[in-house]
Amino acid sequence: MDRFETQFENLDVQSQVMENTMCNSSTLTTPQSQVDSLMQEVADEAGYVAVTSTLKKKSTNVVRNSFT
């Protein structure tokens, strides 16, 4: 029974690591320009005007924070 519990715990840890890795890799592969463009399009449809300047400020901060 101990062996089963150990294997189950190892599998759980491995699954969590793999899930985190996949989430991080898919986040990093989307070009920032496409994300900004889509957000601007949604904002335009919703009637927001000042999204572009806000996006530029926030995207710069996100890039800086992701490497620290």
CHARMM internal coordinates of N, CA and C (Angstrom, degrees):
IC EDIT
DIST 1 N 1 CA 1.4573
DIST 1 CA 1 C 1.5354
ANGL 1 N 1 CA 1 C 111.03
DIST 1 C 2 N 1.3358
ANGL 1 CA 1 C 2 N 116.91
DIHE 1 N 1 CA 1 C 2 N -37.79
DIST 2 N 2 CA 1.4597
ANGL 1 C 2 N 2 CA 121.11
DIHE 1 CA 1 C 2 N 2 CA 179.11
DIST 2 CA 2 C 1.5212
ANGL 2 N 2 CA 2 C 111.00
DIHE 1 C 2 N 2 CA 2 C -62.60
DIST 2 C 3 N 1.3168
ANGL 2 CA 2 C 3 N 115.50
DIHE 2 N 2 CA 2 C 3 N -39.94
DIST 3 N 3 CA 1.4706
ANGL 2 C 3 N 3 CA 119.97
DIHE 2 CA 2 C 3 N 3 CA 179.66
DIST 3 CA 3 C 1.5322
ANGL 3 N 3 CA 3 C 110.40
DIHE 2 C 3 N 3 CA 3 C -62.80
DIST 3 C 4 N 1.3217
ANGL 3 CA 3 C 4 N 116.33
DIHE 3 N 3 CA 3 C 4 N -42.29
DIST 4 N 4 CA 1.4602
ANGL 3 C 4 N 4 CA 120.61
DIHE 3 CA 3 C 4 N 4 CA 178.65
DIST 4 CA 4 C 1.5278
ANGL 4 N 4 CA 4 C 110.60
DIHE 3 C 4 N 4 CA 4 C -61.62
DIST 4 C 5 N 1.3070
ANGL 4 CA 4 C 5 N 117.40
DIHE 4 N 4 CA 4 C 5 N -45.85
DIST 5 N 5 CA 1.4650
ANGL 4 C 5 N 5 CA 121.41
DIHE 4 CA 4 C 5 N 5 CA 179.94
DIST 5 CA 5 C 1.5225
ANGL 5 N 5 CA 5 C 110.99
DIHE 4 C 5 N 5 CA 5 C -62.06
DIST 5 C 6 N 1.3096
ANGL 5 CA 5 C 6 N 117.34
DIHE 5 N 5 CA 5 C 6 N -41.27
DIST 6 N 6 CA 1.4614
ANGL 5 C 6 N 6 CA 121.67
DIHE 5 CA 5 C 6 N 6 CA 178.75
DIST 6 CA 6 C 1.5227
ANGL 6 N 6 CA 6 C 110.61
DIHE 5 C 6 N 6 CA 6 C -63.47
DIST 6 C 7 N 1.3306
ANGL 6 CA 6 C 7 N 116.40
DIHE 6 N 6 CA 6 C 7 N -46.19
DIST 7 N 7 CA 1.4632
ANGL 6 C 7 N 7 CA 120.44
DIHE 6 CA 6 C 7 N 7 CA 179.10
DIST 7 CA 7 C 1.5313
ANGL 7 N 7 CA 7 C 110.88
DIHE 6 C 7 N 7 CA 7 C -63.80
DIST 7 C 8 N 1.3118
ANGL 7 CA 7 C 8 N 116.32
DIHE 7 N 7 CA 7 C 8 N -39.19
DIST 8 N 8 CA 1.4639
ANGL 7 C 8 N 8 CA 120.63
DIHE 7 CA 7 C 8 N 8 CA 179.13
DIST 8 CA 8 C 1.5249
ANGL 8 N 8 CA 8 C 110.81
DIHE 7 C 8 N 8 CA 8 C -64.89
DIST 8 C 9 N 1.3101
ANGL 8 CA 8 C 9 N 117.26
DIHE 8 N 8 CA 8 C 9 N -42.74
DIST 9 N 9 CA 1.4593
ANGL 8 C 9 N 9 CA 121.03
DIHE 8 CA 8 C 9 N 9 CA 177.88
DIST 9 CA 9 C 1.5206
ANGL 9 N 9 CA 9 C 110.96
DIHE 8 C 9 N 9 CA 9 C -64.70
DIST 9 C 10 N 1.3225
ANGL 9 CA 9 C 10 N 117.51
DIHE 9 N 9 CA 9 C 10 N -41.81
DIST 10 N 10 CA 1.4688
ANGL 9 C 10 N 10 CA 121.05
DIHE 9 CA 9 C 10 N 10 CA 177.37
DIST 10 CA 10 C 1.5212
ANGL 10 N 10 CA 10 C 110.99
DIHE 9 C 10 N 10 CA 10 C -62.13
DIST 10 C 11 N 1.3033
ANGL 10 CA 10 C 11 N 116.58
DIHE 10 N 10 CA 10 C 11 N -42.18
DIST 11 N 11 CA 1.4589
ANGL 10 C 11 N 11 CA 120.76
DIHE 10 CA 10 C 11 N 11 CA 178.66
DIST 11 CA 11 C 1.5244
ANGL 11 N 11 CA 11 C 110.57
DIHE 10 C 11 N 11 CA 11 C -64.10
DIST 11 C 12 N 1.3083
ANGL 11 CA 11 C 12 N 117.25
DIHE 11 N 11 CA 11 C 12 N -39.37
DIST 12 N 12 CA 1.4589
ANGL 11 C 12 N 12 CA 121.28
DIHE 11 CA 11 C 12 N 12 CA 178.62
DIST 12 CA 12 C 1.5279
ANGL 12 N 12 CA 12 C 111.16
DIHE 11 C 12 N 12 CA 12 C -63.20
DIST 12 C 13 N 1.3214
ANGL 12 CA 12 C 13 N 116.45
DIHE 12 N 12 CA 12 C 13 N -43.90
DIST 13 N 13 CA 1.4691
ANGL 12 C 13 N 13 CA 121.11
DIHE 12 CA 12 C 13 N 13 CA 178.62
DIST 13 CA 13 C 1.5253
ANGL 13 N 13 CA 13 C 110.20
DIHE 12 C 13 N 13 CA 13 C -64.03
DIST 13 C 14 N 1.3321
ANGL 13 CA 13 C 14 N 116.30
DIHE 13 N 13 CA 13 C 14 N -45.56
DIST 14 N 14 CA 1.4618
ANGL 13 C 14 N 14 CA 120.16
DIHE 13 CA 13 C 14 N 14 CA 179.58
DIST 14 CA 14 C 1.5282
ANGL 14 N 14 CA 14 C 111.33
DIHE 13 C 14 N 14 CA 14 C -61.97
DIST 14 C 15 N 1.3153
ANGL 14 CA 14 C 15 N 117.14
DIHE 14 N 14 CA 14 C 15 N -39.15
DIST 15 N 15 CA 1.4691
ANGL 14 C 15 N 15 CA 121.07
DIHE 14 CA 14 C 15 N 15 CA 178.30
DIST 15 CA 15 C 1.5190
ANGL 15 N 15 CA 15 C 111.31
DIHE 14 C 15 N 15 CA 15 C -64.79
DIST 15 C 16 N 1.3248
ANGL 15 CA 15 C 16 N 116.96
DIHE 15 N 15 CA 15 C 16 N -41.55
DIST 16 N 16 CA 1.4615
ANGL 15 C 16 N 16 CA 120.74
DIHE 15 CA 15 C 16 N 16 CA 178.70
DIST 16 CA 16 C 1.5185
ANGL 16 N 16 CA 16 C 110.97
DIHE 15 C 16 N 16 CA 16 C -64.53
DIST 16 C 17 N 1.3145
ANGL 16 CA 16 C 17 N 117.72
DIHE 16 N 16 CA 16 C 17 N -42.35
DIST 17 N 17 CA 1.4632
ANGL 16 C 17 N 17 CA 121.26
DIHE 16 CA 16 C 17 N 17 CA 179.42
DIST 17 CA 17 C 1.5229
ANGL 17 N 17 CA 17 C 109.82
DIHE 16 C 17 N 17 CA 17 C -63.57
DIST 17 C 18 N 1.3128
ANGL 17 CA 17 C 18 N 116.91
DIHE 17 N 17 CA 17 C 18 N -44.81
DIST 18 N 18 CA 1.4605
ANGL 17 C 18 N 18 CA 120.88
DIHE 17 CA 17 C 18 N 18 CA -179.42
DIST 18 CA 18 C 1.5253
ANGL 18 N 18 CA 18 C 110.84
DIHE 17 C 18 N 18 CA 18 C -64.40
DIST 18 C 19 N 1.3058
ANGL 18 CA 18 C 19 N 117.77
DIHE 18 N 18 CA 18 C 19 N -42.49
DIST 19 N 19 CA 1.4630
ANGL 18 C 19 N 19 CA 121.42
DIHE 18 CA 18 C 19 N 19 CA 178.82
DIST 19 CA 19 C 1.5290
ANGL 19 N 19 CA 19 C 110.94
DIHE 18 C 19 N 19 CA 19 C -62.35
DIST 19 C 20 N 1.3181
ANGL 19 CA 19 C 20 N 117.15
DIHE 19 N 19 CA 19 C 20 N -45.17
DIST 20 N 20 CA 1.4675
ANGL 19 C 20 N 20 CA 121.01
DIHE 19 CA 19 C 20 N 20 CA 178.48
DIST 20 CA 20 C 1.5220
ANGL 20 N 20 CA 20 C 111.13
DIHE 19 C 20 N 20 CA 20 C -63.01
DIST 20 C 21 N 1.3176
ANGL 20 CA 20 C 21 N 116.51
DIHE 20 N 20 CA 20 C 21 N -40.83
DIST 21 N 21 CA 1.4619
ANGL 20 C 21 N 21 CA 120.46
DIHE 20 CA 20 C 21 N 21 CA 179.24
DIST 21 CA 21 C 1.5166
ANGL 21 N 21 CA 21 C 111.12
DIHE 20 C 21 N 21 CA 21 C -63.39
DIST 21 C 22 N 1.3131
ANGL 21 CA 21 C 22 N 117.23
DIHE 21 N 21 CA 21 C 22 N -43.95
DIST 22 N 22 CA 1.4612
ANGL 21 C 22 N 22 CA 121.06
DIHE 21 CA 21 C 22 N 22 CA -179.67
DIST 22 CA 22 C 1.5373
ANGL 22 N 22 CA 22 C 110.99
DIHE 21 C 22 N 22 CA 22 C -65.66
DIST 22 C 23 N 1.3062
ANGL 22 CA 22 C 23 N 117.31
DIHE 22 N 22 CA 22 C 23 N -40.40
DIST 23 N 23 CA 1.4697
ANGL 22 C 23 N 23 CA 120.38
DIHE 22 CA 22 C 23 N 23 CA 178.42
DIST 23 CA 23 C 1.5238
ANGL 23 N 23 CA 23 C 110.51
DIHE 22 C 23 N 23 CA 23 C -63.62
DIST 23 C 24 N 1.3246
ANGL 23 CA 23 C 24 N 116.83
DIHE 23 N 23 CA 23 C 24 N -44.23
DIST 24 N 24 CA 1.4588
ANGL 23 C 24 N 24 CA 120.84
DIHE 23 CA 23 C 24 N 24 CA -179.37
DIST 24 CA 24 C 1.5183
ANGL 24 N 24 CA 24 C 111.85
DIHE 23 C 24 N 24 CA 24 C -66.85
DIST 24 C 25 N 1.3112
ANGL 24 CA 24 C 25 N 117.54
DIHE 24 N 24 CA 24 C 25 N -39.46
DIST 25 N 25 CA 1.4606
ANGL 24 C 25 N 25 CA 119.58
DIHE 24 CA 24 C 25 N 25 CA -177.72
DIST 25 CA 25 C 1.5166
ANGL 25 N 25 CA 25 C 111.82
DIHE 24 C 25 N 25 CA 25 C -69.87
DIST 25 C 26 N 1.3337
ANGL 25 CA 25 C 26 N 117.77
DIHE 25 N 25 CA 25 C 26 N -37.63
DIST 26 N 26 CA 1.4594
ANGL 25 C 26 N 26 CA 119.15
DIHE 25 CA 25 C 26 N 26 CA 179.08
DIST 26 CA 26 C 1.5211
ANGL 26 N 26 CA 26 C 111.49
DIHE 25 C 26 N 26 CA 26 C -71.55
DIST 26 C 27 N 1.3153
ANGL 26 CA 26 C 27 N 116.64
DIHE 26 N 26 CA 26 C 27 N -28.59
DIST 27 N 27 CA 1.4531
ANGL 26 C 27 N 27 CA 120.20
DIHE 26 CA 26 C 27 N 27 CA 176.76
DIST 27 CA 27 C 1.5174
ANGL 27 N 27 CA 27 C 111.05
DIHE 26 C 27 N 27 CA 27 C -69.67
DIST 27 C 28 N 1.3009
ANGL 27 CA 27 C 28 N 117.09
DIHE 27 N 27 CA 27 C 28 N -38.45
DIST 28 N 28 CA 1.4547
ANGL 27 C 28 N 28 CA 121.53
DIHE 27 CA 27 C 28 N 28 CA -175.93
DIST 28 CA 28 C 1.5247
ANGL 28 N 28 CA 28 C 113.68
DIHE 27 C 28 N 28 CA 28 C -78.68
DIST 28 C 29 N 1.3258
ANGL 28 CA 28 C 29 N 118.28
DIHE 28 N 28 CA 28 C 29 N -16.86
DIST 29 N 29 CA 1.4545
ANGL 28 C 29 N 29 CA 119.86
DIHE 28 CA 28 C 29 N 29 CA -175.86
DIST 29 CA 29 C 1.5163
ANGL 29 N 29 CA 29 C 113.71
DIHE 28 C 29 N 29 CA 29 C -89.97
DIST 29 C 30 N 1.3139
ANGL 29 CA 29 C 30 N 118.84
DIHE 29 N 29 CA 29 C 30 N -8.10
DIST 30 N 30 CA 1.4552
ANGL 29 C 30 N 30 CA 121.45
DIHE 29 CA 29 C 30 N 30 CA 178.98
DIST 30 CA 30 C 1.5215
ANGL 30 N 30 CA 30 C 109.04
DIHE 29 C 30 N 30 CA 30 C -85.36
DIST 30 C 31 N 1.3428
ANGL 30 CA 30 C 31 N 117.43
DIHE 30 N 30 CA 30 C 31 N 120.18
DIST 31 N 31 CA 1.4672
ANGL 30 C 31 N 31 CA 119.77
DIHE 30 CA 30 C 31 N 31 CA 179.97
DIST 31 CA 31 C 1.5333
ANGL 31 N 31 CA 31 C 111.43
DIHE 30 C 31 N 31 CA 31 C -61.57
DIST 31 C 32 N 1.3135
ANGL 31 CA 31 C 32 N 115.27
DIHE 31 N 31 CA 31 C 32 N 136.13
DIST 32 N 32 CA 1.4675
ANGL 31 C 32 N 32 CA 120.82
DIHE 31 CA 31 C 32 N 32 CA -177.69
DIST 32 CA 32 C 1.5201
ANGL 32 N 32 CA 32 C 111.36
DIHE 31 C 32 N 32 CA 32 C -59.41
DIST 32 C 33 N 1.3138
ANGL 32 CA 32 C 33 N 117.97
DIHE 32 N 32 CA 32 C 33 N -35.66
DIST 33 N 33 CA 1.4643
ANGL 32 C 33 N 33 CA 120.71
DIHE 32 CA 32 C 33 N 33 CA -179.19
DIST 33 CA 33 C 1.5243
ANGL 33 N 33 CA 33 C 111.33
DIHE 32 C 33 N 33 CA 33 C -63.24
DIST 33 C 34 N 1.3286
ANGL 33 CA 33 C 34 N 117.41
DIHE 33 N 33 CA 33 C 34 N -36.73
DIST 34 N 34 CA 1.4638
ANGL 33 C 34 N 34 CA 120.16
DIHE 33 CA 33 C 34 N 34 CA 177.99
DIST 34 CA 34 C 1.5226
ANGL 34 N 34 CA 34 C 111.19
DIHE 33 C 34 N 34 CA 34 C -68.90
DIST 34 C 35 N 1.3145
ANGL 34 CA 34 C 35 N 116.30
DIHE 34 N 34 CA 34 C 35 N -39.60
DIST 35 N 35 CA 1.4646
ANGL 34 C 35 N 35 CA 120.58
DIHE 34 CA 34 C 35 N 35 CA 178.00
DIST 35 CA 35 C 1.5224
ANGL 35 N 35 CA 35 C 109.82
DIHE 34 C 35 N 35 CA 35 C -63.27
DIST 35 C 36 N 1.3365
ANGL 35 CA 35 C 36 N 116.95
DIHE 35 N 35 CA 35 C 36 N -47.27
DIST 36 N 36 CA 1.4636
ANGL 35 C 36 N 36 CA 121.28
DIHE 35 CA 35 C 36 N 36 CA 179.43
DIST 36 CA 36 C 1.5292
ANGL 36 N 36 CA 36 C 111.21
DIHE 35 C 36 N 36 CA 36 C -61.37
DIST 36 C 37 N 1.3201
ANGL 36 CA 36 C 37 N 116.47
DIHE 36 N 36 CA 36 C 37 N -41.56
DIST 37 N 37 CA 1.4598
ANGL 36 C 37 N 37 CA 121.28
DIHE 36 CA 36 C 37 N 37 CA -179.54
DIST 37 CA 37 C 1.5248
ANGL 37 N 37 CA 37 C 111.03
DIHE 36 C 37 N 37 CA 37 C -63.26
DIST 37 C 38 N 1.3167
ANGL 37 CA 37 C 38 N 116.67
DIHE 37 N 37 CA 37 C 38 N -44.62
DIST 38 N 38 CA 1.4627
ANGL 37 C 38 N 38 CA 120.58
DIHE 37 CA 37 C 38 N 38 CA 179.00
DIST 38 CA 38 C 1.5215
ANGL 38 N 38 CA 38 C 111.48
DIHE 37 C 38 N 38 CA 38 C -65.16
DIST 38 C 39 N 1.3290
ANGL 38 CA 38 C 39 N 116.26
DIHE 38 N 38 CA 38 C 39 N -41.68
DIST 39 N 39 CA 1.4689
ANGL 38 C 39 N 39 CA 119.10
DIHE 38 CA 38 C 39 N 39 CA 178.85
DIST 39 CA 39 C 1.5284
ANGL 39 N 39 CA 39 C 110.97
DIHE 38 C 39 N 39 CA 39 C -65.14
DIST 39 C 40 N 1.3231
ANGL 39 CA 39 C 40 N 117.41
DIHE 39 N 39 CA 39 C 40 N -37.95
DIST 40 N 40 CA 1.4545
ANGL 39 C 40 N 40 CA 120.69
DIHE 39 CA 39 C 40 N 40 CA 177.87
DIST 40 CA 40 C 1.5258
ANGL 40 N 40 CA 40 C 110.72
DIHE 39 C 40 N 40 CA 40 C -66.13
DIST 40 C 41 N 1.3300
ANGL 40 CA 40 C 41 N 116.67
DIHE 40 N 40 CA 40 C 41 N -40.10
DIST 41 N 41 CA 1.4640
ANGL 40 C 41 N 41 CA 121.10
DIHE 40 CA 40 C 41 N 41 CA 178.84
DIST 41 CA 41 C 1.5281
ANGL 41 N 41 CA 41 C 110.94
DIHE 40 C 41 N 41 CA 41 C -62.50
DIST 41 C 42 N 1.3145
ANGL 41 CA 41 C 42 N 116.73
DIHE 41 N 41 CA 41 C 42 N -44.27
DIST 42 N 42 CA 1.4636
ANGL 41 C 42 N 42 CA 120.88
DIHE 41 CA 41 C 42 N 42 CA 178.17
DIST 42 CA 42 C 1.5208
ANGL 42 N 42 CA 42 C 110.24
DIHE 41 C 42 N 42 CA 42 C -65.04
DIST 42 C 43 N 1.3245
ANGL 42 CA 42 C 43 N 117.01
DIHE 42 N 42 CA 42 C 43 N -41.03
DIST 43 N 43 CA 1.4583
ANGL 42 C 43 N 43 CA 121.06
DIHE 42 CA 42 C 43 N 43 CA 178.93
DIST 43 CA 43 C 1.5239
ANGL 43 N 43 CA 43 C 110.96
DIHE 42 C 43 N 43 CA 43 C -64.20
DIST 43 C 44 N 1.3378
ANGL 43 CA 43 C 44 N 116.74
DIHE 43 N 43 CA 43 C 44 N -40.42
DIST 44 N 44 CA 1.4696
ANGL 43 C 44 N 44 CA 120.24
DIHE 43 CA 43 C 44 N 44 CA 177.91
DIST 44 CA 44 C 1.5253
ANGL 44 N 44 CA 44 C 110.94
DIHE 43 C 44 N 44 CA 44 C -61.69
DIST 44 C 45 N 1.3213
ANGL 44 CA 44 C 45 N 115.95
DIHE 44 N 44 CA 44 C 45 N -42.81
DIST 45 N 45 CA 1.4603
ANGL 44 C 45 N 45 CA 120.20
DIHE 44 CA 44 C 45 N 45 CA 179.14
DIST 45 CA 45 C 1.5271
ANGL 45 N 45 CA 45 C 111.13
DIHE 44 C 45 N 45 CA 45 C -64.63
DIST 45 C 46 N 1.3236
ANGL 45 CA 45 C 46 N 116.55
DIHE 45 N 45 CA 45 C 46 N -34.08
DIST 46 N 46 CA 1.4647
ANGL 45 C 46 N 46 CA 120.38
DIHE 45 CA 45 C 46 N 46 CA -179.67
DIST 46 CA 46 C 1.5215
ANGL 46 N 46 CA 46 C 112.42
DIHE 45 C 46 N 46 CA 46 C -83.70
DIST 46 C 47 N 1.3274
ANGL 46 CA 46 C 47 N 116.83
DIHE 46 N 46 CA 46 C 47 N -9.82
DIST 47 N 47 CA 1.4535
ANGL 46 C 47 N 47 CA 120.06
DIHE 46 CA 46 C 47 N 47 CA 177.47
DIST 47 CA 47 C 1.5116
ANGL 47 N 47 CA 47 C 114.62
DIHE 46 C 47 N 47 CA 47 C 92.81
DIST 47 C 48 N 1.3289
ANGL 47 CA 47 C 48 N 118.87
DIHE 47 N 47 CA 47 C 48 N 15.20
DIST 48 N 48 CA 1.4536
ANGL 47 C 48 N 48 CA 121.00
DIHE 47 CA 47 C 48 N 48 CA 177.37
DIST 48 CA 48 C 1.5209
ANGL 48 N 48 CA 48 C 109.46
DIHE 47 C 48 N 48 CA 48 C -88.46
DIST 48 C 49 N 1.3327
ANGL 48 CA 48 C 49 N 116.36
DIHE 48 N 48 CA 48 C 49 N 138.25
DIST 49 N 49 CA 1.4580
ANGL 48 C 49 N 49 CA 120.31
DIHE 48 CA 48 C 49 N 49 CA -175.58
DIST 49 CA 49 C 1.5258
ANGL 49 N 49 CA 49 C 111.87
DIHE 48 C 49 N 49 CA 49 C -105.08
DIST 49 C 50 N 1.2976
ANGL 49 CA 49 C 50 N 118.47
DIHE 49 N 49 CA 49 C 50 N -39.82
DIST 50 N 50 CA 1.4586
ANGL 49 C 50 N 50 CA 122.24
DIHE 49 CA 49 C 50 N 50 CA -168.75
DIST 50 CA 50 C 1.5296
ANGL 50 N 50 CA 50 C 113.27
DIHE 49 C 50 N 50 CA 50 C -91.21
DIST 50 C 51 N 1.3056
ANGL 50 CA 50 C 51 N 118.17
DIHE 50 N 50 CA 50 C 51 N 31.48
DIST 51 N 51 CA 1.4539
ANGL 50 C 51 N 51 CA 120.24
DIHE 50 CA 50 C 51 N 51 CA -177.32
DIST 51 CA 51 C 1.5204
ANGL 51 N 51 CA 51 C 111.88
DIHE 50 C 51 N 51 CA 51 C -79.97
DIST 51 C 52 N 1.3162
ANGL 51 CA 51 C 52 N 118.05
DIHE 51 N 51 CA 51 C 52 N -35.91
DIST 52 N 52 CA 1.4624
ANGL 51 C 52 N 52 CA 121.24
DIHE 51 CA 51 C 52 N 52 CA -174.75
DIST 52 CA 52 C 1.5201
ANGL 52 N 52 CA 52 C 111.87
DIHE 51 C 52 N 52 CA 52 C -58.47
DIST 52 C 53 N 1.3152
ANGL 52 CA 52 C 53 N 117.74
DIHE 52 N 52 CA 52 C 53 N -49.53
DIST 53 N 53 CA 1.4655
ANGL 52 C 53 N 53 CA 119.24
DIHE 52 CA 52 C 53 N 53 CA -178.84
DIST 53 CA 53 C 1.5196
ANGL 53 N 53 CA 53 C 111.32
DIHE 52 C 53 N 53 CA 53 C -66.84
DIST 53 C 54 N 1.3179
ANGL 53 CA 53 C 54 N 116.93
DIHE 53 N 53 CA 53 C 54 N -35.44
DIST 54 N 54 CA 1.4570
ANGL 53 C 54 N 54 CA 120.34
DIHE 53 CA 53 C 54 N 54 CA 177.77
DIST 54 CA 54 C 1.5177
ANGL 54 N 54 CA 54 C 110.68
DIHE 53 C 54 N 54 CA 54 C -66.63
DIST 54 C 55 N 1.3400
ANGL 54 CA 54 C 55 N 116.62
DIHE 54 N 54 CA 54 C 55 N -40.98
DIST 55 N 55 CA 1.4630
ANGL 54 C 55 N 55 CA 120.45
DIHE 54 CA 54 C 55 N 55 CA 179.56
DIST 55 CA 55 C 1.5177
ANGL 55 N 55 CA 55 C 111.31
DIHE 54 C 55 N 55 CA 55 C -62.57
DIST 55 C 56 N 1.3022
ANGL 55 CA 55 C 56 N 116.60
DIHE 55 N 55 CA 55 C 56 N -42.93
DIST 56 N 56 CA 1.4622
ANGL 55 C 56 N 56 CA 119.31
DIHE 55 CA 55 C 56 N 56 CA -179.01
DIST 56 CA 56 C 1.5210
ANGL 56 N 56 CA 56 C 111.29
DIHE 55 C 56 N 56 CA 56 C -62.17
DIST 56 C 57 N 1.3360
ANGL 56 CA 56 C 57 N 116.47
DIHE 56 N 56 CA 56 C 57 N -42.20
DIST 57 N 57 CA 1.4607
ANGL 56 C 57 N 57 CA 120.17
DIHE 56 CA 56 C 57 N 57 CA 179.33
DIST 57 CA 57 C 1.5271
ANGL 57 N 57 CA 57 C 110.32
DIHE 56 C 57 N 57 CA 57 C -65.29
DIST 57 C 58 N 1.3280
ANGL 57 CA 57 C 58 N 117.15
DIHE 57 N 57 CA 57 C 58 N -46.36
DIST 58 N 58 CA 1.4577
ANGL 57 C 58 N 58 CA 120.83
DIHE 57 CA 57 C 58 N 58 CA -176.57
DIST 58 CA 58 C 1.5170
ANGL 58 N 58 CA 58 C 111.50
DIHE 57 C 58 N 58 CA 58 C -69.72
DIST 58 C 59 N 1.3309
ANGL 58 CA 58 C 59 N 118.28
DIHE 58 N 58 CA 58 C 59 N -40.19
DIST 59 N 59 CA 1.4614
ANGL 58 C 59 N 59 CA 119.36
DIHE 58 CA 58 C 59 N 59 CA -178.88
DIST 59 CA 59 C 1.5211
ANGL 59 N 59 CA 59 C 111.15
DIHE 58 C 59 N 59 CA 59 C -65.09
DIST 59 C 60 N 1.2994
ANGL 59 CA 59 C 60 N 117.75
DIHE 59 N 59 CA 59 C 60 N -34.81
DIST 60 N 60 CA 1.4620
ANGL 59 C 60 N 60 CA 120.92
DIHE 59 CA 59 C 60 N 60 CA 176.48
DIST 60 CA 60 C 1.5182
ANGL 60 N 60 CA 60 C 109.89
DIHE 59 C 60 N 60 CA 60 C -64.91
DIST 60 C 61 N 1.3234
ANGL 60 CA 60 C 61 N 117.14
DIHE 60 N 60 CA 60 C 61 N -42.37
DIST 61 N 61 CA 1.4664
ANGL 60 C 61 N 61 CA 120.75
DIHE 60 CA 60 C 61 N 61 CA 179.25
DIST 61 CA 61 C 1.5191
ANGL 61 N 61 CA 61 C 110.98
DIHE 60 C 61 N 61 CA 61 C -66.53
DIST 61 C 62 N 1.3270
ANGL 61 CA 61 C 62 N 117.99
DIHE 61 N 61 CA 61 C 62 N -38.87
DIST 62 N 62 CA 1.4583
ANGL 61 C 62 N 62 CA 121.35
DIHE 61 CA 61 C 62 N 62 CA -179.58
DIST 62 CA 62 C 1.5142
ANGL 62 N 62 CA 62 C 110.09
DIHE 61 C 62 N 62 CA 62 C -64.33
DIST 62 C 63 N 1.3193
ANGL 62 CA 62 C 63 N 116.86
DIHE 62 N 62 CA 62 C 63 N -44.23
DIST 63 N 63 CA 1.4621
ANGL 62 C 63 N 63 CA 120.15
DIHE 62 CA 62 C 63 N 63 CA 179.33
DIST 63 CA 63 C 1.5226
ANGL 63 N 63 CA 63 C 110.18
DIHE 62 C 63 N 63 CA 63 C -61.86
DIST 63 C 64 N 1.3035
ANGL 63 CA 63 C 64 N 117.14
DIHE 63 N 63 CA 63 C 64 N -44.41
DIST 64 N 64 CA 1.4653
ANGL 63 C 64 N 64 CA 120.09
DIHE 63 CA 63 C 64 N 64 CA 179.70
DIST 64 CA 64 C 1.5193
ANGL 64 N 64 CA 64 C 110.98
DIHE 63 C 64 N 64 CA 64 C -62.71
DIST 64 C 65 N 1.3480
ANGL 64 CA 64 C 65 N 116.43
DIHE 64 N 64 CA 64 C 65 N -44.44
DIST 65 N 65 CA 1.4630
ANGL 64 C 65 N 65 CA 120.42
DIHE 64 CA 64 C 65 N 65 CA -177.39
DIST 65 CA 65 C 1.5092
ANGL 65 N 65 CA 65 C 112.92
DIHE 64 C 65 N 65 CA 65 C -70.00
DIST 65 C 66 N 1.3248
ANGL 65 CA 65 C 66 N 118.27
DIHE 65 N 65 CA 65 C 66 N -28.08
DIST 66 N 66 CA 1.4576
ANGL 65 C 66 N 66 CA 119.98
DIHE 65 CA 65 C 66 N 66 CA -177.51
DIST 66 CA 66 C 1.5190
ANGL 66 N 66 CA 66 C 112.87
DIHE 65 C 66 N 66 CA 66 C -72.87
DIST 66 C 67 N 1.3321
ANGL 66 CA 66 C 67 N 116.93
DIHE 66 N 66 CA 66 C 67 N -19.33
DIST 67 N 67 CA 1.4557
ANGL 66 C 67 N 67 CA 120.04
DIHE 66 CA 66 C 67 N 67 CA -179.58
DIST 67 CA 67 C 1.5208
ANGL 67 N 67 CA 67 C 113.17
DIHE 66 C 67 N 67 CA 67 C -101.64
DIST 67 C 68 N 1.3255
ANGL 67 CA 67 C 68 N 117.55
DIHE 67 N 67 CA 67 C 68 N 3.67
DIST 68 N 68 CA 1.4627
ANGL 67 C 68 N 68 CA 119.25
DIHE 67 CA 67 C 68 N 68 CA 179.83
DIST 68 CA 68 C 1.5000
ANGL 68 N 68 CA 68 C 111.73
DIHE 67 C 68 N 68 CA 68 C -98.27
END
COOR INIT
IC SEED 1 N 1 CA 1 C
IC BUILD
